[in-house]
């Protein structure tokens, strides 16, 4: 059973998927490949001197694939809705029930609006520090929660924050994804 659905395959979505899959949560990413990264060149991403957006995406996708993320490339999510304690994620050919939902669709806030998430006066999705929306277990990240601060590294951090909150809920205690040299592969 899929536990986490991520809608969006840019830095926020792939970061969330990396953390959840790396820590043994069954994770699927729906990616229409419409990320702004196709137009980007990163000179301001910590630890990376210079990389084109396409190369960054290729590396990030390979990394999440290594951890077993079910990446559904080219699949557009039509709707998401609350279904009891779970969410239904519907595409043209999928109807998936999941425990946690991470919305990472850039400035496109349509799914969050249809789900019933609360918005701020700036017309962005209202989230807490862990990126959780007004809907329990639904998270919003990146451009959909910020009026102007659209940076790859900020978005990746948002995805990581959402994933750590999901992992904390799953373990019942504050979860820290901190690897040591002994853990490294």
N, C-alpha and C positions, 0 to 999 in steps of 0.2 A: 504494500500500500504506500502510495506517495504521501509523504508528510508535509512537504514544503513545495509550493508552486511559486515561481518567480516569473513575473511578467515583465520582460525587458532584458536585453542582452548587452547593455553597455557596462561601464565600470560599476555602477551601483548594483545592478542585478547579478553580474558575474561575481562580484565580491560577496554578496549575500550567499549565493549558491556555493561558492568555494568553502566558506566557513561551515555551512550546514552539512554539505556532503562530506567534507573532511572529517567531520565529527559524527559520521554514521547516520545522518538523517537522509532518507530517500528524497531526493530533490529533482525537480523538473524545471527547466527554463524554457519559456516560450519567447522566441526571439524573431521579430520581423526584420531585423538587421537595418533598422532606420536610425541607429544611434548617431549622435553628432560626432562621434569619434572618426567617422569617415572623412570629416572635414578638418580634423585636428592634427596638430603636431605638438607633442609634449616637450616643453623645455622646463616646465614648472612642476613636475611630478617627482616627489622626493625619491631619491635613489636611482633615478633615470636621468642621464645627462641630456639625451635627445632621442626621441623615437616618434615615428609617424603613427597616426591613429590606427591605420590599417594593421601595422605590425604589432602595435599594442593589443589590438583585438585578437589577432591570431595567437599571440602568446597567452593571453588571458583565457581564451577558449580552450587551448590545449591544456592549460593548467586545470581548469574545472573538469575537463574530460578525463584527466588522469585520476580524479577523485570520484569518478562514476556518475557525474551529473548527467541526467537525461536531457540533452539539449535538443529541443524541437525547433530547429532552424526553419525560418520561413513560415511559422505557424502564428497566425494572428488570433489573439483572444477576442472573442466577440462580446462576452459578458462574464462577470464574476458576481456571485451572489452568496449570501449567507444561507446555509442549509443546516439548521440545527446547530450543532457544535462544530460544523465543518464549513468549508467553502466549496462551491461548485465553480469550476473553471471550464468555460465552454468555448471551443473553437469549431470550425466547420466539421472536423472529424474526431473531436475529443469531447468528452464530458467527464471531467476528473474531479473526484472528491479529495480534498486536502485539509489538513489541520491548520496550516499557516499559509498566509498569502503575503507576498512581498511585491508591491507595485513599484516598478522601476522604469516608467515609460516616459522619462524626460519631462518636458513641459506639457505633455498630453495628459490631462487630468480626468478624462472622460470616464474611465473605469472606476476611479475613486468616487466621482460624483454619482454614478449609477449605483454603486455599492451603498451610498448614503453617508460617506465620510464627511465630517465637519470641515469647513473651509475657514480660513482667516479672513480678515478685512482686506488683505492683499490678494485675495482670490487664489491662495495656495492651500494645499492640504494641511490641516492642522495636525501636528504630531508632537509626541513628547520627546524627551531626550534620547529615548531608545528607538525612535522613528515609528512608534505604534500610533495608529490613527485612533479616532473615536470608536472604531469597531474593534473589539477585542480580537487579538491574533491576526489583525490585518495591518500591514506596515506600508508606508510610503517613503520613497527615498529620492535623492537627487533633485533634478529640476522641478519636480512636482511639488516640492515642499519649500522651495526658495524662489523668491521673486526675481532675483538677479544673480545670485552666487552660483553660477553653473560652471564648475570646474571638475575635471575627472577625479582628482584626488579627494575632493569634498564628497562627491557622489560615492566613490569607493568606500569612504569612511562611513557614510550613511548606511550602505549595504552591510558593512561589517557590524555596525551598531544594531541593526535589525536582527541579524543572524545571532549575535551574542545574546540578545534578549530572548529569542526563540530557544536557544540552547539552555539558557538559564531556566526558562519555564519547563523544558523537558527534563532537566536534571533536578529541579526543585531547589537549586541553590545558585548563587552567582557564579556564572561560568566564565572562565578565562581561557582563551585559546592562546596559550603561550608555550611555544615549543623551545626545547633546549637542544644542545648539540646531540645528546643521546637519542632524541626523537627524530632527528633529521634522517632523511633517506638519501 
